[in-house]
Amino acid sequence: MPGVRRSGFLLQLSASNTAGEPSALRRLRSYKTFNQLNFSVTRTGNLCRMENKNNTVKLPEFEDVQGPVLMLNMLKFRDRKYYFDTYLPAFRKVTETLGIQDVKLRLACNVAANIIAPENEAWDAILLVEYPSAQAFKTIAESDAYRDMANQHRLTATADLHLYMTTPFVL
């Protein structure tokens, strides 16, 4: 949908002018199911931010995904220091609370340059995080513990996030 950018549990809508709602938000509001959701909408300049007030997410079941998974996190920071000093320790606390072991940061690197990417797409860092299973990731992401202990820190620290679940394959 033009003018819409998803950022985790946050949706950012670009407005073509500073008066009124962005056309993308007007289109979303026209859907019956959208009006049943619990979103807060705030506006800053030509950006309109919609956030799920419950900070909840429902993921697919991942029945076909077997074994460990590697989550590719493409990050654009609002506050890099806050991400590493506050969000990651809170995330570790969530995994401890849920009794999920073997979540490992396998790679953390800065993005030095866009080589084959849209010109306006700029990421600050890429993390590769290993989870023991897709179900372990789903348990964490959908948990009250994550919502209550870590999610707000992620939203504060990141301006944008793309998250991809990957599995190894044999060449």
N, C-alpha and C positions, 0 to 999 in steps of 0.2 A: 504494500500500500504506500503510495508516494507520501512523503512528509512524515512517515512514522519510523521511529528507531526504537527497537526493544533494547532494554538494558537490564538484564536480570528480571526482577519482579517489577521493573520500572519501565514505563513507556514514555518516550519523549516525542512530542509532536511539534513540528516546525510550523509556525504561522507565516503566512505571506505578508501580513501586516500586524500592527500591534493592537488593533482593535478587534474585539470579539473573539470567538473560538476559532481555532484552525479548522479548515474544512475536513481534515482527517478525523478530528474529534467529533464534529457534527455527524459524519458518516457512522462512526462507532456508536454514538448515542441513538442512531436510528434503528439499531439492531435490538430486538426485544430482550435477548439474553444479556446484552451489555448492561441494560438498566437494572438487572437483578444482581449485578456484581457490586462489591463494596469498594469503590475507588475514591481516592481523594484527588482532586485536580488543582494544581497550583500553576501560576503563570509568572514567568520572569522574562521580560522583553518579548522576543518572538518565540520563546520556548514554552511549551505547555507540558507539564510533567504530571503523569497519571501514575499513582501508586496504589497497589492492592493494600487496603487498610489492614487486612488480616495477615499480610506478608506470607501467604501460603502458596504452595505450588503443588500441582498434581502431575506426576510424570507417568509416562507409559510403563507397562509392566516389564519390558526388556526380557521376555521369556526366551528369546533366541540367543541372548548374549551369555556365553559361558566363560567361566574363569575370570582372572583379573582384568580390569579395564584401566585404560589410561585416559584421563580427562585432560584435554588440551584447553587451557585457559588463555584467551587473548585479552589483555587488560589495557584499558586506558584509565589512568589514575586521576583522581581529584587530589589525593593525598597519599603518595607512595609510602611515606614513613608510617602513617596511620594504618595502612594495609598490613605491613609487615609487623609492626609493633603492637597492634590492637586486634585486627581481624584474625590473623593467623593464630595467635594464642587462644582467642575465643573459639575458633574452629577446632583447634586441638582439644579444648575442654569439652566441646560437643561430642567428639568421637570418643573421649574417655567416658562421658556421661552415658552414652549409648552402648558402651562396651564394644565398640568396633575398633579392632586392632589392624595394624598393617596398612594404614593410609600413609603413603610416603610421597614426599616431594622429590621427584626424580630429576627435574630440570627446572632451573630458573634463569632466565636470560633477558637482557634488554634487547629491544628491537633497534638495530642500528640503521636500517634503511628499508624502504619498500622497494622491492625489485619487480615482482609481478603482482601488482595490487592496484586497486583504484587509487587515483591520485589523492583523493580526499580521505582515504582510509589510513589512519595512523594509529598504531598501537605502541604502548610504552614498554610492555613486557609480555613474555610468554612463559607460562608455567605448565609443566607436565606433572600431574598428580596421579599416582597409582592407587587404586582402590582394590580390595580383595575380590570384589564382584560388583556387577551392575546393581544388584539388590542392596549392597552396602551403601553405594552412592545414593540410591533412591531413599533408603531409610534415613540417611542423614538429611538430604535435601527436603524431605517432607516432614521432618520431625518438629515438634514443638520446641525441643531443645535448640535446634538450629535457628528457628524463628526468634526465640526469646534471647538467645545468648550471642549469636553471631551475625545474623542477617543485617541488622541495622548498621553494624560496623562495615560490612561489605558495601552497603549502599552509600555510606558516608565516604568510604575510601575510593570507590570507583566511579568514573564518569560513564564508562561503557564496559561491557564484558561480552565476549562470545565464548561459548562453552561447547566443546565437542567431545562425545564419548567415542573412544577408539578401542580396537582390539588388535592384538598382534596377528600377523599372518606370515606364512612361510613362503619365501621366494623360490 
